[in-house]
Amino acid sequence: MKKLFSIFALALLSTFAVSCDNNDEVAVVDNTVYAQVKDVTGTFSSSNGYRLTQGLSISNTTVVLVYRNVGAANNPIWQLIPKTYYLDDNIAFPANRELDYNFDFTTVDVEIRTEANFDQATQMTSAERSSFLMNQTFRIVLIPGIAGKTSNPVDHNDYNAVIKFYNINDSNVIKTKLN
């Protein structure tokens, strides 16, 4: 009888352990590596090939998201890149100018760049250069490989939703000036 009770108790405990659900809409990440954010600020120019490069040390399963600050320095609004801007037509410049922000990453760095269907060095107004190329701040969000799947995926376009979903503390961000 004692043996039967022990087997029954073990079976009951196993059922509860296997059926537990962690469906609390927060992603579970590897406890040895934490999600983090880094800010980089730099100016795109012909001398740097319209590229900003930030060193990293991440695993090949890390998810990398890059956001551009389109708000004020003291009131940031983070916009996910890649992003295309259609610049106003100007009599002195070609029509239908498009400026793209894009990025690539490896396990050792992330490269943020602008690409355009026009010459960025000579076919932008000073206001456009100031708005799109000079002193641009980007937030790099590094998310370790996710353990398991979630039923409610997060909208990566919404920076605040990403921070909440992955339980990232962005109150003390590492800031780097690239040039």
Secondary structure, 3 states (H helix, E strand, C coil): CHHHHHHHHHHHHHHHHHHCCCCCCCCCECCCCCCEEEEEEECCCHHHCCEEEEECCCCCCCEEEEEEECCECCECCEEEECEEEECCCCCCCCCCCEEEEEEEECCCEEEEEEEECCCCCCCCCHHHHHHHCCCEEEEEEEECCECCCCCCCCCCCCHHHHHHHCCCCCCCCEEEECC
